Amino acid sequence: MRDPDATGNLLLDALTSEERSSLLRDSDRNPIEVDVVRRHQGDAVTSVFFPTSGTLSVIVDQADGRIEAATIGREGVCDAYAALGSRVASQEMLGQVTGESIDVSVETFMKVFEEGPTLRPIIHGFIEALFSHASLSASCLALHHVNERCARWLLETHDRVDSDTFDMKQEFLAMMLGVHRPSVSIAAGSLQSSGMISYRRGKITVVDREGLEAAACSCYEAIRTQYSRLVPLR
């Protein structure tokens, strides 16, 4: 039976009701908008974001280009490194799929983290899983074909949203995959011609989930396994 007090964020909903209430007392709900930066690299970290819908991309911004290191949705929290004392954002947080997040001040987050029984192990597990996610994404970029990486990325997004259809521009997907736009057109076209997805006018629909899983590289299952192993959800 669905918890009537559930927020939609899996980490928040795994806390004791007391801890969750303590976090929510000092929180705001803010939209996640596609291609809108929620936090720039170098910004002061004054709050942490718990997505309840939609997704945010962790973007590494270098002088010669930008690329996604990981995706965070309702299974996680943005700037979880605040629990380790970080107060300056080391990456950019960019809206990927439209949704909403619950934003909690760092002061409240740290108070519950230090005093509550369940937030600390959940955040520690998530940080380890996110590090593993970013590491596997880096190796995936170097080792796997763009078609496999595209299938993996679409599956990761599909896991985090409540619909088979979501908005996605080619130029945005190209940045996520670290390739030029023509390569995205070829990869998406291949998946579409195989009947796995439908892609038109900036919208992607997952048509054949099993086929997409078969087309993805092994990194998809490896990343999903790490989250399942490391994040102690109830």
C-alpha positions in Angstrom: 0.0 0.0 0.0 1.3 3.4 -0.9 2.6 5.6 2.0 0.2 8.6 2.1 3.2 10.7 3.3 5.5 9.6 0.5 7.4 12.3 -1.3 8.3 10.5 -4.4 12.0 10.6 -3.7 13.2 7.1 -2.8 15.8 8.3 -0.3 13.5 10.6 1.6 10.8 7.9 1.6 13.3 5.4 3.1 13.8 7.5 6.2 12.0 7.3 9.5 8.9 9.5 9.5 10.6 11.7 12.2 13.7 12.3 10.1 11.7 12.9 6.9 9.5 15.4 8.8 12.6 17.2 10.1 14.0 17.6 6.6 10.7 18.7 5.1 10.1 21.4 7.8 12.9 23.5 6.2 12.3 22.7 2.5 11.0 24.2 -0.7 9.7 22.6 -3.9 11.3 23.9 -7.1 10.9 23.0 -10.7 13.4 21.0 -12.8 13.4 22.5 -16.2 15.1 21.1 -19.3 18.4 22.7 -20.1 18.2 25.1 -17.1 21.1 25.1 -14.7 20.1 24.5 -11.1 23.6 25.0 -9.8 26.8 26.2 -11.6 30.2 24.8 -11.0 31.8 26.9 -8.3 28.5 28.0 -6.7 28.1 27.9 -2.9 26.3 24.8 -1.8 23.5 26.2 0.4 21.0 23.4 -0.1 20.7 19.8 -1.4 18.1 18.8 -4.1 16.0 15.6 -3.7 14.3 15.1 -7.1 10.7 13.7 -6.8 10.2 13.6 -10.6 12.3 14.4 -13.7 16.1 14.2 -13.7 19.2 16.3 -13.4 22.5 15.8 -15.1 25.8 16.0 -13.3 27.9 18.0 -15.9 31.7 18.2 -16.1 32.5 21.5 -17.8 36.0 21.8 -19.3 37.6 24.4 -21.5 37.2 22.1 -24.5 33.7 20.8 -23.9 31.0 19.6 -21.6 29.9 16.1 -20.8 27.6 14.2 -18.4 29.2 12.3 -15.6 25.9 10.9 -14.1 22.2 11.2 -14.0 20.3 11.8 -10.7 16.5 11.3 -10.4 14.1 10.2 -7.7 16.6 7.5 -6.5 19.1 10.2 -5.3 20.0 13.6 -4.1 22.1 16.4 -5.7 25.1 17.6 -3.9 25.1 14.7 -1.5 28.8 15.6 -1.0 27.7 18.3 1.4 27.5 15.5 4.0 31.3 15.2 3.6 31.8 19.0 4.3 31.8 20.3 0.7 30.3 23.7 0.4 31.4 24.6 -3.2 29.8 22.8 -6.2 32.4 20.9 -8.2 30.0 20.1 -11.0 27.1 21.7 -12.8 23.6 20.5 -12.1 21.6 20.7 -15.3 17.9 20.0 -15.8 17.5 16.9 -18.1 13.9 15.9 -17.9 11.1 18.2 -16.6 10.1 17.5 -13.0 10.4 18.9 -9.5 12.7 18.6 -6.5 12.5 19.1 -2.7 15.3 21.4 -1.7 16.6 21.2 1.9 19.0 23.7 3.4 22.5 22.4 4.2 22.1 23.3 7.8 18.9 21.2 8.2 20.4 18.4 6.1 23.5 18.2 8.3 21.6 18.3 11.5 19.5 15.3 10.6 22.5 13.6 9.0 24.4 13.9 12.3 21.6 13.1 14.7 19.2 10.7 12.8 19.7 6.9 12.6 18.8 6.3 8.9 19.9 9.3 6.8 23.6 8.8 7.4 23.9 5.2 6.0 21.6 6.1 3.1 23.6 9.1 2.1 26.9 7.2 2.5 25.6 4.4 0.3 24.3 6.9 -2.3 27.6 8.7 -2.5 29.5 5.5 -3.2 26.9 4.4 -5.8 27.2 7.8 -7.5 30.9 7.6 -7.6 30.6 4.1 -9.1 28.1 5.5 -11.6 30.5 8.3 -12.7 33.4 5.9 -13.0 31.5 3.4 -15.1 30.2 6.3 -17.3 33.8 7.4 -17.9 34.9 4.0 -18.9 31.8 3.5 -21.0 32.7 6.6 -23.0 36.1 5.2 -23.9 35.2 1.6 -24.5 31.7 1.3 -26.0 30.0 2.2 -29.3 27.8 5.3 -29.3 24.7 3.1 -30.1 25.3 1.0 -27.0 25.8 4.1 -24.9 22.7 5.8 -26.3 20.6 2.7 -25.4 22.2 2.8 -21.8 21.4 6.4 -21.4 17.8 6.1 -22.6 17.3 3.2 -20.1 18.7 5.2 -17.2 16.3 8.0 -18.0 13.4 5.7 -18.5 14.1 4.2 -15.1 13.7 7.6 -13.5 10.5 8.9 -15.1 6.9 7.9 -14.9 6.3 7.8 -18.6 7.5 5.9 -21.7 7.8 9.3 -23.5 10.0 12.2 -22.5 11.5 15.3 -24.2 15.0 15.1 -25.6 16.7 17.4 -28.1 19.4 15.9 -30.3 21.9 18.6 -29.3 21.3 17.8 -25.6 21.6 14.1 -26.1 24.9 14.7 -28.0 26.3 16.5 -25.0 25.2 13.7 -22.7 27.0 11.1 -24.8 30.0 13.2 -25.6 29.6 13.1 -29.4 28.6 15.4 -32.3 25.0 15.7 -33.3 25.3 13.7 -36.5 26.4 10.7 -34.4 23.3 11.0 -32.2 21.1 11.1 -35.3 22.7 7.8 -36.5 22.5 6.1 -33.1 18.9 7.2 -32.5 17.9 6.3 -36.1 19.4 2.8 -35.6 17.4 2.2 -32.4 14.3 3.6 -34.1 14.6 1.4 -37.2 15.0 -1.6 -34.9 11.6 -0.8 -33.3 13.1 0.0 -29.8 12.2 3.7 -29.7 10.2 6.3 -31.5 11.9 9.6 -31.9 10.3 12.7 -33.4 10.1 16.4 -32.8 12.3 16.3 -29.7 10.3 13.5 -28.0 11.6 9.9 -27.4 9.2 7.1 -26.7 10.5 3.7 -25.4 8.6 1.1 -27.5 10.6 -2.1 -26.8 12.2 -2.0 -23.3 13.6 -5.5 -23.6 15.1 -4.8 -26.9 16.7 -1.6 -25.6 18.2 -3.6 -22.7 19.7 -6.1 -25.2 21.2 -3.2 -27.2 22.8 -1.5 -24.3 26.3 -2.1 -23.1 27.0 -4.0 -19.9 27.4 -0.7 -18.0 23.7 -0.3 -17.7 23.2 -3.4 -15.6 26.5 -2.7 -13.7 25.3 0.8 -12.7 21.9 -0.5 -11.6 23.4 -3.3 -9.6 25.6 -0.8 -7.7 22.7 1.3 -6.7 20.7 -1.7 -5.6 23.7 -3.0 -3.5 24.8 0.2 -1.9 21.7 2.3 -1.2 19.8 0.7 1.7 16.2 1.5 0.8 13.5 0.0 3.0 
